[in-house]
Amino acid sequence: MQAAGGERVPSNNVQRFREAQMMSKAELARKAGLSTLTIDRIEAGRPCRLDTKRKILLALGLKVSDKDKVFSSTSGPIPAAMAPVDLESTEDARR
């Protein structure tokens, strides 16, 4: 998918989920075991293998069943259930 200026319009929400967790491309790439170039291409809307999608979902702390929320062709607000969890406050609540 391309915009009028020739730039690619992302067909997924990887960048939005990554940024919602305040994670850099390099950090996501490291956690997923992928290159930053691969993350860059995926965020630009290029296709990728299913295994790559699975690695990204897990690196974002999501479940494979969340794939349609991240890799769908439509974009919209990130559902509240998908918002990042503050692990420190979760630990404090358990004490």
Buried (B, 14 or more C-beta within 10 A) or exposed (E): EEEEEEEEEBBBBBBBBBEBBEBEBEBBBBBBEBEBEBBEBBBBBEEBEEEBBEBBBBBBBBEEEBBEBBBEEEEEEBEEEBEEEEEEEEEEEEE
